[in-house]
């Protein structure tokens, strides 16, 4: 089995593994993290298998980070957050060895301090679907 077919995020990008997708274009896909810091926590991935930021083809950088910018705005708007936290781990602390950008809604007093991430789960499927719908709606409004 190839590295790409073994990679969980490649399987999500190929729609072989279910996920709560909120955005997709020809180079990237964004979905809700299954262990979010807060509801609305997204992961943006390139569809092609790359492990780190330096492996992302240069011709995809502008589009990929343009998508990150648009998604950060949609997360803030859709989740009625005061701001967002956008982060990338390269190798160290990378839970899946595939480049991914965390986009997390933030509000003052939310309890997130530094890089300590008190991960949790969605209360139920409905909370996850509500977060997904809010972000998808916000994306439609910001075209």
PyMOL commands that set and color helices and strands:
alter all, ss='L'
color gray80, all
select helices_A, chain A and resi 3-6+8-13+53-55+58-78+125-141
alter helices_A, ss='H'
color red, helices_A
select strands_A, chain A and resi 21-24+28-32+42-46+83-88+100-106
alter strands_A, ss='S'
color yellow, strands_A
deselect
rebuild
show_as cartoon
